[in-house]
């Protein structure tokens, strides 16, 4: 199924890249990553252009995924996507709040899960777009840059090791946000203690 979808969009070149990336951000279950890799394999020197096309389309599609979540709610996720993805993303939101959006951009969980859940939980659309802009840029341009610099030789890294690379970034971000949350909590308690002392 993945191969068939990838081949279908690949036949349309950069337009296929745009369409797949757009609907990937909205609801489509198969990531645009596969189309990006297929097209980059064909023309490695066009890899950065393809990354840019995919990135722009993804950011354009993000608000639509958000609106789907806001209007239709969480049941739409269960209808189109795997339960384990929804459960993991929901848990991440409960633990990390809005930071889950940025962390989620680096995990194997399809990013559309986070865009739709952001709408379900009524998070800020602008924060969603901001986090998406950062996270998706890394994901698209790591692939694009790898193919641009190393050509078809980078296929093994992209297809086999990219997930681990991105997961490593996700762990680092999680630790950063965890420390920040702890520091903010301590700061809040200190301010409250000072107010009580002054009172």
Backbone bond lengths (Angstrom), bond angles and torsions (degrees), N, CA, C in turn:
res aa  C-N    CA-C-N  psi(-1)  N-CA   C-N-CA  omega(-1)  CA-C   N-CA-C  phi
1 X - - - 1.462 - - 1.531 111.36 -
2 X 1.343 115.46 -47.57 1.465 120.14 179.62 1.522 110.28 -60.65
3 X 1.333 115.81 -45.54 1.454 121.00 -179.34 1.527 111.24 -62.48
4 X 1.313 116.33 -41.29 1.467 120.59 -179.42 1.526 111.17 -64.99
5 X 1.316 115.95 -43.26 1.470 120.38 179.05 1.520 110.29 -64.22
6 X 1.326 115.47 -44.72 1.460 120.64 179.71 1.525 111.21 -60.41
7 X 1.325 116.42 -44.15 1.464 120.95 179.60 1.529 111.19 -64.64
8 X 1.322 115.49 -37.89 1.466 119.92 179.86 1.526 110.83 -61.47
9 X 1.318 116.83 -50.75 1.463 120.22 -178.57 1.526 111.58 -70.54
10 X 1.323 116.17 -31.22 1.469 120.31 179.88 1.525 110.97 -61.99
11 X 1.319 116.51 -33.72 1.469 120.83 -179.61 1.527 112.31 -62.86
12 X 1.334 116.77 -21.32 1.469 120.71 -179.07 1.530 112.27 -97.89
13 X 1.326 116.21 4.40 1.458 120.61 175.93 1.520 113.29 61.87
14 X 1.323 115.62 -135.95 1.467 120.82 -176.36 1.529 112.06 -64.47
15 X 1.331 116.53 -30.00 1.472 119.84 176.86 1.529 109.64 -66.32
16 X 1.323 115.68 -41.07 1.459 120.24 176.46 1.516 111.43 -62.61
17 X 1.341 115.75 -37.38 1.463 120.56 177.38 1.522 110.54 -62.74
18 X 1.310 115.66 -43.07 1.468 120.60 -179.70 1.532 110.82 -64.11
19 X 1.319 116.01 -49.29 1.468 120.22 -177.16 1.528 111.19 -62.77
20 X 1.332 115.70 -46.04 1.467 119.16 -178.38 1.529 110.81 -63.45
21 X 1.318 117.25 -42.33 1.469 120.64 -179.70 1.521 111.43 -65.58
22 X 1.320 115.62 -37.40 1.467 120.07 -179.66 1.528 110.48 -65.25
23 X 1.328 116.39 -52.65 1.467 118.97 -177.16 1.528 111.60 -72.21
24 X 1.330 116.13 -23.26 1.464 120.10 175.49 1.526 110.43 -63.15
25 X 1.320 116.39 -37.52 1.468 120.89 180.00 1.523 111.86 -74.73
26 X 1.320 116.10 -16.99 1.466 120.16 -175.34 1.527 111.43 -94.88
27 X 1.340 117.32 -62.86 1.466 119.30 -174.83 1.528 113.56 -155.79
28 X 1.335 118.44 -18.03 1.468 121.36 -173.29 1.527 110.53 -60.77
29 X 1.339 118.30 129.00 1.469 121.02 -171.47 1.528 116.15 -73.79
30 X 1.332 118.21 -20.70 1.473 120.16 -176.97 1.533 109.70 -99.06
31 X 1.329 117.83 120.95 1.467 121.88 -175.68 1.529 113.59 -61.34
32 X 1.322 115.36 147.75 1.468 121.80 178.03 1.524 111.43 -69.54
33 X 1.307 116.64 -12.30 1.465 122.20 177.75 1.528 111.49 -49.71
34 X 1.324 116.31 -41.55 1.464 120.42 -175.94 1.529 111.76 -67.76
35 X 1.317 116.25 -37.86 1.464 119.69 176.60 1.522 110.36 -69.73
36 X 1.329 116.27 -39.66 1.464 119.99 178.39 1.528 110.99 -60.21
37 X 1.316 116.71 -44.12 1.469 120.64 179.86 1.525 110.46 -64.77
38 X 1.324 116.53 -45.07 1.472 120.33 -178.74 1.523 111.80 -60.37
39 X 1.325 116.25 -45.85 1.465 120.40 -179.27 1.526 111.57 -70.59
40 X 1.323 116.39 -36.73 1.468 120.05 179.04 1.521 111.15 -67.76
41 X 1.316 116.44 -31.32 1.463 120.72 176.32 1.527 110.74 -65.82
42 X 1.324 115.79 -35.66 1.465 120.14 -179.84 1.525 111.50 -70.05
43 X 1.345 115.41 -45.89 1.468 121.02 -176.84 1.528 109.78 -133.57
44 X 1.321 117.87 81.38 1.473 120.32 -177.98 1.529 113.92 -56.18
45 X 1.319 117.60 -32.48 1.463 120.29 -179.04 1.529 112.43 -71.82
46 X 1.321 116.14 -14.02 1.465 120.81 176.62 1.531 111.46 -97.65
47 X 1.323 116.23 5.23 1.467 120.55 -172.33 1.527 113.11 -61.39
48 X 1.326 117.41 -39.36 1.467 119.66 -179.79 1.529 111.16 -70.23
49 X 1.319 116.13 -35.76 1.465 119.87 176.19 1.526 109.89 -64.79
50 X 1.317 116.34 -43.38 1.465 120.65 178.01 1.527 111.13 -62.66
51 X 1.325 115.78 -39.11 1.466 120.23 177.89 1.525 110.36 -62.12
52 X 1.318 115.88 -41.01 1.468 120.77 179.78 1.524 111.05 -66.15
53 X 1.320 115.83 -43.42 1.472 120.41 178.70 1.529 110.14 -61.35
54 X 1.327 115.62 -46.73 1.460 119.91 179.56 1.516 112.31 -63.50
55 X 1.317 115.50 -40.55 1.470 121.05 -179.09 1.526 111.33 -64.08
56 X 1.317 116.09 -48.59 1.474 120.64 -179.79 1.528 110.61 -61.45
57 X 1.328 116.23 -44.29 1.469 120.40 -179.90 1.522 111.20 -63.02
58 X 1.322 115.81 -39.60 1.464 120.74 179.64 1.527 111.08 -63.14
59 X 1.322 116.46 -45.11 1.466 120.55 179.83 1.529 110.17 -65.29
60 X 1.326 116.50 -37.28 1.468 120.19 177.76 1.530 111.49 -66.37
61 X 1.327 116.25 -33.48 1.459 120.10 -178.56 1.519 114.05 -80.68
62 X 1.325 116.23 -21.32 1.471 121.02 -176.27 1.531 113.98 -54.66
63 X 1.345 119.56 -46.78 1.474 118.83 179.73 1.528 113.40 -61.70
64 X 1.329 116.77 -29.55 1.463 119.78 179.85 1.530 110.72 -70.20
65 X 1.346 115.87 -39.39 1.459 119.35 175.00 1.521 110.84 -62.76
66 X 1.321 114.90 -40.04 1.469 121.16 178.10 1.531 110.65 -60.65
67 X 1.324 116.32 -45.24 1.470 120.88 -179.20 1.527 111.72 -65.69
68 X 1.323 116.02 -36.52 1.470 119.16 176.82 1.524 109.83 -59.73
69 X 1.328 115.61 -44.98 1.460 119.70 178.81 1.515 112.31 -64.75
70 X 1.322 115.85 -39.63 1.466 120.18 -177.28 1.526 111.70 -70.17
71 X 1.331 116.02 -36.30 1.469 120.22 -176.06 1.528 112.10 -88.27
72 X 1.330 116.34 -46.41 1.468 120.33 -173.74 1.524 113.62 -94.89
73 X 1.332 116.27 -20.19 1.457 119.24 177.57 1.522 114.10 80.98
74 X 1.314 115.29 -176.53 1.463 122.35 -174.12 1.531 115.02 -63.99
75 X 1.336 120.05 -29.44 1.475 119.40 -178.52 1.524 114.42 -54.85
76 X 1.339 117.21 -28.58 1.466 119.51 -179.42 1.526 110.73 -64.86
77 X 1.328 116.85 -30.64 1.464 120.39 177.91 1.523 110.98 -66.16
78 X 1.315 115.59 -43.06 1.466 120.13 -178.48 1.529 111.43 -66.55
79 X 1.310 115.63 -24.34 1.460 119.67 -178.06 1.523 112.06 -77.94
80 X 1.337 116.63 -35.74 1.461 119.81 -172.54 1.527 114.82 -109.21
81 X 1.333 117.48 -19.21 1.458 119.65 -172.49 1.529 111.87 -126.46
82 X 1.324 115.35 162.46 1.461 120.84 -177.33 1.527 111.21 -65.85
83 X 1.317 114.97 141.14 1.461 121.13 -178.14 1.528 111.74 -60.50
84 X 1.334 116.48 -38.35 1.469 119.41 -177.20 1.528 111.23 -64.21
85 X 1.340 117.22 -34.31 1.462 120.26 177.60 1.522 110.75 -66.12
86 X 1.318 115.20 -44.46 1.466 120.59 -179.36 1.527 110.38 -63.29
87 X 1.324 116.21 -43.79 1.467 120.90 -178.88 1.529 111.39 -63.46
88 X 1.334 116.19 -44.70 1.468 120.08 -179.11 1.524 111.40 -65.34
89 X 1.328 116.29 -41.99 1.463 120.14 179.85 1.524 110.93 -66.49
90 X 1.324 116.61 -40.90 1.467 120.83 179.20 1.526 110.52 -62.82
91 X 1.329 116.25 -42.74 1.468 120.98 177.86 1.524 110.74 -62.27
92 X 1.329 115.75 -40.93 1.464 120.43 179.34 1.525 111.11 -63.51
93 X 1.324 116.66 -39.81 1.469 120.54 177.73 1.531 110.58 -63.03
94 X 1.328 116.22 -42.51 1.463 120.24 -178.23 1.528 111.64 -65.84
95 X 1.334 115.85 -34.33 1.462 120.19 -178.99 1.525 112.59 -82.04
96 X 1.328 115.96 -40.11 1.462 119.96 -169.05 1.523 115.15 -115.19
97 X 1.333 117.31 -3.86 1.457 119.52 -179.47 1.516 111.22 62.71
98 X 1.327 115.98 -140.09 1.461 120.55 -177.53 1.524 112.80 -63.87
99 X 1.329 116.65 -24.69 1.470 120.06 178.69 1.523 111.29 -60.77
100 X 1.335 116.61 -21.80 1.468 120.87 179.03 1.523 111.05 -60.68
101 X 1.326 116.72 -28.25 1.466 120.62 -179.56 1.525 110.01 -64.55
102 X 1.329 115.88 -46.83 1.463 119.82 -179.84 1.524 110.77 -69.19
103 X 1.323 116.18 -44.75 1.466 119.94 178.85 1.527 110.05 -60.82
104 X 1.335 115.42 -40.56 1.460 120.56 -178.07 1.513 113.97 -62.78
105 X 1.325 116.38 -26.09 1.463 120.02 179.95 1.523 111.92 -65.51
106 X 1.337 116.64 -17.95 1.460 120.88 -177.15 1.530 113.08 -108.80
107 X 1.318 116.71 5.30 1.461 120.12 -179.84 1.528 109.99 -101.66
108 X 1.337 117.04 165.06 1.476 119.72 177.94 1.531 113.11 -68.53
109 X 1.333 117.24 -11.95 1.466 120.05 179.74 1.529 108.72 -67.02
110 X 1.327 118.05 128.05 1.471 120.21 179.53 1.528 111.52 -53.46
111 X 1.323 116.24 133.02 1.461 120.15 -173.28 1.523 112.45 -64.32
112 X 1.326 116.75 -25.15 1.469 120.27 179.17 1.527 111.33 -59.04
113 X 1.334 116.28 -28.34 1.466 120.09 177.70 1.527 109.55 -61.33
114 X 1.334 115.82 -40.14 1.461 120.35 -178.98 1.529 111.83 -74.90
115 X 1.331 116.56 -35.24 1.468 118.27 178.77 1.528 110.49 -66.59
116 X 1.328 116.22 -42.75 1.464 119.91 -179.12 1.529 110.84 -69.87
117 X 1.331 116.73 -42.43 1.465 119.66 178.62 1.527 111.46 -64.24
118 X 1.321 116.75 -32.91 1.469 119.94 176.82 1.519 110.24 -59.96
119 X 1.327 115.44 -39.31 1.459 119.84 176.17 1.516 111.63 -69.32
120 X 1.334 116.11 -40.90 1.475 120.47 178.88 1.527 111.24 -59.65
121 X 1.337 115.80 -41.75 1.464 121.13 -176.05 1.534 112.62 -90.65
122 X 1.336 115.75 2.35 1.472 121.97 176.96 1.533 112.96 59.72
123 X 1.317 115.47 39.52 1.455 118.81 173.09 1.527 109.44 -73.79
124 X 1.311 116.44 168.10 1.462 121.14 -179.49 1.533 110.63 -66.94
125 X 1.331 115.88 127.34 1.464 120.33 177.95 1.522 110.71 -63.08
126 X 1.327 116.38 -39.33 1.466 119.72 -177.17 1.522 111.64 -68.36
127 X 1.323 116.15 -35.50 1.466 118.55 175.66 1.523 110.22 -67.75
128 X 1.326 115.74 -38.69 1.461 119.98 177.09 1.524 110.27 -58.95
129 X 1.319 116.35 -47.99 1.466 120.57 -179.67 1.531 110.50 -63.17
130 X 1.331 116.20 -40.28 1.464 120.23 179.19 1.517 112.18 -62.88
131 X 1.324 116.20 -47.40 1.464 120.15 178.41 1.528 110.75 -65.35
132 X 1.325 115.67 -40.22 1.466 119.90 179.19 1.525 110.47 -62.67
133 X 1.329 116.06 -39.91 1.466 120.59 -179.22 1.523 111.10 -60.29
134 X 1.324 116.38 -38.05 1.469 120.30 179.86 1.529 110.64 -74.53
135 X 1.323 115.15 -54.40 1.464 120.05 -174.90 1.511 113.83 -64.20
136 X 1.325 116.42 -44.24 1.459 119.36 -177.68 1.523 111.90 -72.08
137 X 1.327 116.57 -29.80 1.467 119.34 176.52 1.522 110.03 -60.26
138 X 1.326 115.78 -45.85 1.465 119.77 179.79 1.524 110.23 -60.63
139 X 1.324 115.84 -46.90 1.463 119.47 -174.79 1.530 111.83 -65.48
140 X 1.318 117.34 -44.62 1.465 120.09 -179.38 1.528 111.71 -69.97
141 X 1.336 116.08 -42.63 1.462 118.43 -172.41 1.525 113.62 -81.76
142 X 1.316 118.60 -22.55 1.470 119.43 172.61 1.528 109.14 -63.57
143 X 1.327 115.43 -44.66 1.469 120.33 177.65 1.528 110.31 -65.09
144 X 1.326 116.03 -48.12 1.459 120.17 -178.60 1.513 112.81 -61.06
145 X 1.322 116.21 -43.88 1.464 120.68 -178.37 1.528 111.12 -67.60
146 X 1.323 116.24 -38.50 1.470 120.10 179.42 1.526 110.83 -60.60
147 X 1.321 116.51 -46.84 1.465 119.78 -179.96 1.530 111.55 -70.62
148 X 1.315 116.24 -36.20 1.468 119.77 -179.60 1.532 111.04 -64.92
149 X 1.326 116.38 -40.79 1.464 120.47 -176.56 1.524 113.10 -83.24
150 X 1.326 116.58 -38.87 1.461 119.66 -171.74 1.526 113.96 -116.53
151 X 1.316 116.36 0.49 1.456 119.73 176.86 1.520 113.01 63.57
152 X 1.302 115.28 -147.87 1.470 120.60 -176.09 1.529 112.70 -66.72
153 X 1.330 116.24 -16.64 1.467 120.00 179.54 1.527 111.88 -65.72
154 X 1.322 116.57 -18.43 1.470 120.00 -178.14 1.529 112.65 -84.77
155 X 1.317 117.02 -1.29 1.468 119.94 -176.57 1.527 111.91 -57.25
156 X 1.322 116.72 -42.78 1.469 119.56 -177.36 1.526 110.93 -62.75
157 X 1.342 116.13 -44.12 1.469 119.31 178.98 1.523 110.75 -61.40
158 X 1.318 115.85 -46.68 1.463 120.83 -175.41 1.525 111.76 -66.24
159 X 1.317 116.82 -43.98 1.466 119.74 -174.57 1.526 113.65 -83.65
160 X 1.345 117.02 -26.71 1.463 119.03 -174.52 1.524 114.14 -108.81
161 X 1.331 117.20 -31.06 1.462 118.92 -172.13 1.529 114.56 -115.59
162 X 1.316 116.96 -10.91 1.465 119.16 -178.00 1.525 111.68 -60.84
163 X 1.320 116.53 -38.68 1.468 120.59 -179.83 1.524 110.96 -58.18
164 X 1.331 116.79 -41.58 1.469 120.71 179.72 1.524 110.67 -69.18
165 X 1.315 115.57 -38.25 1.466 120.55 178.39 1.523 110.37 -61.74
166 X 1.324 116.16 -46.85 1.462 121.17 -179.40 1.527 110.94 -68.37
167 X 1.327 116.07 -37.15 1.468 119.60 178.12 1.523 110.58 -63.40
168 X 1.331 116.11 -36.09 1.462 120.50 177.01 1.519 111.35 -62.21
169 X 1.326 116.00 -41.63 1.466 120.32 176.94 1.525 110.17 -64.01
170 X 1.333 116.20 -40.57 1.467 120.65 179.56 1.526 111.07 -60.50
171 X 1.331 116.32 -41.57 1.468 120.72 179.25 1.530 110.33 -63.81
172 X 1.324 116.12 -44.13 1.470 120.48 179.06 1.526 110.56 -60.58
173 X 1.323 116.24 -44.83 1.465 120.35 179.19 1.524 111.27 -63.25
174 X 1.326 115.49 -40.69 1.466 119.62 178.95 1.527 110.51 -59.90
175 X 1.325 116.40 -44.67 1.468 121.12 -179.96 1.527 110.39 -63.39
176 X 1.335 116.22 -42.98 1.472 120.59 179.74 1.525 110.82 -60.80
177 X 1.325 116.15 -48.09 1.465 119.74 -179.35 1.531 111.42 -67.26
178 X 1.322 116.09 -34.28 1.469 120.02 178.64 1.528 110.27 -64.37
179 X 1.325 115.97 -46.26 1.469 120.50 178.68 1.525 110.64 -63.50
180 X 1.331 115.55 -42.83 1.470 119.92 179.61 1.525 110.97 -61.48
181 X 1.336 116.15 -42.26 1.459 120.28 179.98 1.529 110.97 -63.51
182 X 1.324 116.52 -40.68 1.465 121.00 178.27 1.526 111.04 -64.97
183 X 1.330 115.81 -42.18 1.464 120.13 179.93 1.527 111.28 -65.82
184 X 1.337 115.78 -40.55 1.469 119.86 178.30 1.523 111.04 -63.90
185 X 1.327 115.28 -38.27 1.467 119.88 179.83 1.526 110.86 -65.88
186 X 1.335 115.74 -42.68 1.466 120.06 178.69 1.526 110.84 -64.75
187 X 1.332 115.60 -39.97 1.459 120.35 179.35 1.525 110.75 -63.23
188 X 1.321 115.59 -42.11 1.462 120.86 179.64 1.529 110.97 -63.56
189 X 1.330 116.21 -43.18 1.463 120.75 178.93 1.527 111.07 -64.91
190 X 1.336 116.32 -37.87 1.460 120.72 179.50 1.527 111.27 -65.94
191 X 1.341 115.56 -41.59 1.466 120.16 178.74 1.527 110.69 -64.67
192 X 1.336 115.59 -42.47 1.466 119.76 178.79 1.529 111.31 -63.87
193 X 1.337 115.60 -38.72 1.466 119.90 179.10 1.527 110.67 -65.43
194 X 1.332 116.35 -39.58 1.465 120.70 178.73 1.524 111.20 -65.48
195 X 1.342 115.71 -38.57 1.464 119.97 178.44 1.524 110.88 -65.65
196 X 1.326 115.82 -42.23 1.463 120.23 179.41 1.522 111.21 -65.29
197 X 1.343 114.87 -38.07 1.470 119.53 179.37 1.527 110.67 -67.24
198 X 1.358 114.68 -41.20 1.472 119.47 -179.86 1.523 110.99 -68.01
199 X 1.354 115.12 -33.10 1.457 119.17 -179.22 1.514 111.79 -74.81
